[in-house]
Structures are given as C-alpha cells and as structure tokens.
Amino acid sequence: MRIVVVGAGVVGAGLAWRLASQGQETVLVERGRPATGTTGSSFSWYNANSKRPADYYRLNLAGMGAHIALREELGETPWYHEGGNIVWSEGEKWMDSGEIEDALEARVAELQRWEYPAKWLGVAAAEELEPNVNFGDTVEQVAYFRTEGWIDGPKLAAAMAQRAADAGAELRYAAEVVGIERSGERVSGVRLANGEIIAADLVMNCAGPWADKLAAMAGRTLPLAPTLGFVTRVSGVPEGTINRVMHAPSLHMRPDGDGLIALHHHESDAGITAGDEPSEWARKLVERFKRYVPAASDARVSRWTLATRPIPADGRTSAGLLPSLPGYGEIVTHSAITMGALLPKIVAHEIITGEADPLLANFRPDRFG
Ligand SMILES: Cc1cc2nc3c(=O)[nH]c(=O)nc-3n(C[C@H](O)[C@H](O)[C@H](O)COP(=O)(O)OP(=O)(O)OC[C@H]3O[C@@H](n4cnc5c(N)ncnc54)[C@H](O)[C@@H]3O)c2cc1C
C-alpha cells in the first residue's frame, strides 16, 4: 500500500514512522516543518488525570504506558520527562478542555478507586520535592500523581519524522495539501499547492486543528470544537529551580528544557479568547510564577505561543479508517501528547493487519457519519 500521512505533528510523524518501519510505502506531507502546529505550542503534560468517562481514561492511561514501552523499544527517549505532578488548586476549572470542574479531593478519591497512582502529601514532603516553591500558608496537603510528567513535543515529532525517513518514508515539507483526489467512491491521493498530485491507496488525516478542513476536501464532515490555548516560555531561571509539572491555584508550570520554564493557565486561555492582549497575559503569568517561586526573581518572558486544540466536537478521540469513505482515515484528538506514542502504533497496526483494536472501539471516525 502507498499511504500519504498529512501533518507532521506528534501524531502524523509517529504514524509515518510506524507505517514505514513495517514496510509500508509512506509519504509524510507537512506544509511547514515537524511540530509547527499544536505540538510545538502545547503544555505537554502526559496524564490520565481528570479524563472521563472511563473509556477515555483507559485510552489516556494506555497512552502513558505506551510512552514507557517506547522507551524500552528505542533504548532512549530524550523527550520523555518523568517527575510526577503536584496539584494544590482546589475546585477550579483546570483541565485543558476547561470542561471538568471538581474538587481535588473527589478527583484523588476517584483516581485511587481506579488504582491510578494518586496520593496526598503533607507540605513538608512536597517542599522536599520542590524546595523553591511557596505552597502558601493555608495549604496543608497537596495531591501528588507520581506517574505523570511532560513530553518535549517538538523533540518527539522531529525524532519520529527522522525515524520515518530512516525507515524509507518520503518526507515532503513546505508542501501544503489543497485537495484530496477521488476515484469514484475511493480517495486516491492528495493535491499539493504547487499542483502536484501524490497518488495513494490511503490518505491519513493527521492535520490537528486543521483536520476538519482536510476532511472537507474529501467530502467528509468532521465537526471540531477547538479551544485556544496560551503557553508562555520563561527564561532567566536557574536549572533545577522547579523539577516537575505543577498545578497551583492560578498557574500551571513545568520545566521546559534548555533553561526554560513553561507556564499555562485557563484564565489566560479564556482572557485571550475574549480579546485580551497576549503579551499582557504573558507578563501576568510570569508575575504569578515569581510569587510561587520566589527564587525565580529574574524570570522573564522568552516567548509565548497561541495554539488551537484539535478537539472533535464530542470531546473524544477520532482514530482509524472510515469504512464509508474507502482510502481515508484520521487520527484527531486532544491530549495527543499523552497519546502520541499509542495512537500511531495501534492505528498503524490496524491499517496493516486489518484487525480492530478494542481500545479504539468507542473512538471510531464513523460516529460523525
Ligand atoms: C495550550 C495547549 C495545551 C495543551 N496541553 C496538553 C497537555 O498538557 N497534554 C496533552 O496530552 N495535550 C495537550 N494539548 C493538546 C496537544 O498538544 C495536541 O493534541 C497535539 O499537539 C496534537 O498533535 P497533532 O499531531 O494531532 O496536531 P498538530 O501538532 O497540530 O499537527 C498537525 C500538522 O498538520 C499540518 N497541516 C495541517 N493542514 C495541512 C495541510 N493542508 N497540508 C499539509 N500539512 C497540514 C500542520 O502544519 C501541523 O504541523 C494542548 C494543546 C494546547 C494548544
């Protein structure tokens, strides 16, 4: 089979590698460079925390496991950063989608029932993990999720694209797909902005928040409910000042490698959606960071990014082939950083073997028609 994968974010690059390394003739088409879409602008926290309902939780949990399996498979995965996640924000809208609002206590209790590693730490124990963080005078306990961490998305996408090339995939960068070719009822290839047509037996739509536009080119309606997300990168903070993902009441923070810290909060996502000036929000997030981490007094904005989360309209992953449109498939989802090692692997397996993976049973593209 000749397969064209459109989009070299964490999903498409990973899919191209999985297909090419199993002998499929693969072309990865990307209008920019790898990770120039959402993957390069993500908070990139891997977790199955606050993922509901249970089937979506299990998919994300399997996503976490797949990152560990990938490390075993490749020997080293320099994009994968363990360390856990400390949370002491109580009852705010804190999940990325902003949809779930619940008290931290209820969430920890539910995750414990599901046997997810979630526990309470006294502040003294939390300070041992993060000696530079000011948890505040009123906080007695924090929640600790030891198996969570963060992924360097651009590093992962670039590594997957390189591995795809090493396995024989053709990489086409600066190549925008402007049309999807059909031959009768079948999708038969893509048309690039320069007029070139790349013929294919299968086109996989991994175009992130642009996946609806790509789907429309094939005559498919893929409703998305995208949200804007804002991440500020901060420099001027000595290495090791903070060591893991943390969710404080008014700020989400984590190390970002290369001497940077990544900051995020839903309040800024919402503010910017409402038209506030992003640079003003970047400055506010840095001020909050300095309050939580007084040792970071020289912190300053390095850069900020504004990106769109690729969320199918019902909030759930859409992954696999679409039987009603032969030659077409897609992987479109929020939390693709968490599931960036899993989805490409299992969808590639389905494509090659024709065997449906039960994990994806409730996440099929055909629910949108
Ligand atoms: C602020 C923010 C915070 C987030 N936090 C988290 C988090 O903590 N944990 C988590 O798991 N997820 C998080 N996410 C979501 C996660 O980042 C995304 O789910 C993931 O990056 C999507 O990857 P992707 O490969 O599907 O899409 P993308 O990275 O967007 O890649 C799609 C690619 O397709 C290319 N493309 C599009 N159209 C065309 C075309 N016509 N022709 C050629 N190329 C095309 C684009 O250029 C792009 O490179 C967050 C997202 C945001 C915005």
The ligand as a Tripos MOL2 file, in Angstrom:
@<TRIPOS>MOLECULE
LIG
   53    58     1     0     0
SMALL
NO_CHARGES

@<TRIPOS>ATOM
      1 C1         -2.1480   25.2920   25.1340 C.3       1 LIG1
      2 C2         -2.2820   23.8210   24.9130 C.ar      1 LIG1
      3 C3         -2.0320   22.9620   25.9430 C.ar      1 LIG1
      4 C4         -2.1140   21.5830   25.7550 C.ar      1 LIG1
      5 N1         -1.7790   20.7800   26.7810 N.ar      1 LIG1
      6 C5         -1.7590   19.4520   26.5870 C.ar      1 LIG1
      7 C6         -1.2910   18.6100   27.6330 C.ar      1 LIG1
      8 O1         -0.8970   19.0870   28.6990 O.2       1 LIG1
      9 N2         -1.2750   17.2670   27.4070 N.ar      1 LIG1
     10 C7         -1.6830   16.7150   26.2170 C.ar      1 LIG1
     11 O2         -1.6340   15.4840   26.0710 O.2       1 LIG1
     12 N3         -2.1320   17.5140   25.2060 N.ar      1 LIG1
     13 C8         -2.1740   18.8450   25.3660 C.ar      1 LIG1
     14 N4         -2.5940   19.6630   24.3650 N.ar      1 LIG1
     15 C9         -3.0840   19.0400   23.1090 C.3       1 LIG1
     16 C10        -1.9440   18.5320   22.2450 C.3       1 LIG1
     17 O3         -0.9110   19.4900   22.1790 O.3       1 LIG1
     18 C11        -2.4740   18.2080   20.8480 C.3       1 LIG1
     19 O4         -3.4950   17.2220   20.9940 O.3       1 LIG1
     20 C12        -1.3800   17.6680   19.9270 C.3       1 LIG1
     21 O5         -0.2750   18.5310   19.8580 O.3       1 LIG1
     22 C13        -1.9580   17.4730   18.5350 C.3       1 LIG1
     23 O6         -0.9710   16.9030   17.7210 O.3       1 LIG1
     24 P1         -1.3030   16.5960   16.2050 P.3       1 LIG1
     25 O7         -0.0990   15.9450   15.6280 O.co2     1 LIG1
     26 O8         -2.6020   15.9130   16.1180 O.co2     1 LIG1
     27 O9         -1.5530   18.0460   15.5610 O.3       1 LIG1
     28 P2         -0.5340   19.2080   15.1970 P.3       1 LIG1
     29 O10         0.6440   19.2300   16.0860 O.co2     1 LIG1
     30 O11        -1.3200   20.4710   15.0870 O.co2     1 LIG1
     31 O12        -0.0180   18.7810   13.7500 O.3       1 LIG1
     32 C14        -0.8180   18.9110   12.6040 C.3       1 LIG1
     33 C15         0.1040   19.2790   11.4500 C.3       1 LIG1
     34 O13        -0.6440   19.2480   10.2360 O.3       1 LIG1
     35 C16        -0.1250   20.2290    9.3800 C.3       1 LIG1
     36 N5         -1.1580   20.5290    8.3840 N.ar      1 LIG1
     37 C17        -2.4130   20.9720    8.6340 C.ar      1 LIG1
     38 N6         -3.0780   21.1310    7.4730 N.ar      1 LIG1
     39 C18        -2.2350   20.7690    6.4920 C.ar      1 LIG1
     40 C19        -2.3300   20.7290    5.0660 C.ar      1 LIG1
     41 N7         -3.4560   21.1050    4.4300 N.pl3     1 LIG1
     42 N8         -1.2500   20.3270    4.3510 N.ar      1 LIG1
     43 C20        -0.1050   19.9450    4.9800 C.ar      1 LIG1
     44 N9          0.0530   19.9830    6.3260 N.ar      1 LIG1
     45 C21        -1.0000   20.3900    7.0610 C.ar      1 LIG1
     46 C22         0.1510   21.3970   10.3170 C.3       1 LIG1
     47 O14         1.0950   22.2850    9.7590 O.3       1 LIG1
     48 C23         0.6600   20.6870   11.5710 C.3       1 LIG1
     49 O15         2.0760   20.6170   11.6170 O.3       1 LIG1
     50 C24        -2.5210   21.0500   24.4980 C.ar      1 LIG1
     51 C25        -2.7930   21.9240   23.4480 C.ar      1 LIG1
     52 C26        -2.6640   23.2990   23.6470 C.ar      1 LIG1
     53 C27        -2.9270   24.2290   22.4970 C.3       1 LIG1
@<TRIPOS>BOND
     1     1     2 1
     2     2     3 ar
     3     2    52 ar
     4     3     4 ar
     5     4     5 ar
     6     4    50 ar
     7     5     6 ar
     8     6     7 ar
     9     6    13 1
    10     7     8 2
    11     7     9 ar
    12     9    10 ar
    13    10    11 2
    14    10    12 ar
    15    12    13 ar
    16    13    14 ar
    17    14    15 1
    18    14    50 ar
    19    15    16 1
    20    16    17 1
    21    16    18 1
    22    18    19 1
    23    18    20 1
    24    20    21 1
    25    20    22 1
    26    22    23 1
    27    23    24 1
    28    24    25 2
    29    24    26 1
    30    24    27 1
    31    27    28 1
    32    28    29 2
    33    28    30 1
    34    28    31 1
    35    31    32 1
    36    32    33 1
    37    33    34 1
    38    33    48 1
    39    34    35 1
    40    35    36 1
    41    35    46 1
    42    36    37 ar
    43    36    45 ar
    44    37    38 ar
    45    38    39 ar
    46    39    40 ar
    47    39    45 ar
    48    40    41 1
    49    40    42 ar
    50    42    43 ar
    51    43    44 ar
    52    44    45 ar
    53    46    47 1
    54    46    48 1
    55    48    49 1
    56    50    51 ar
    57    51    52 ar
    58    52    53 1
@<TRIPOS>SUBSTRUCTURE
     1 LIG1         1 GROUP 0 **** ****
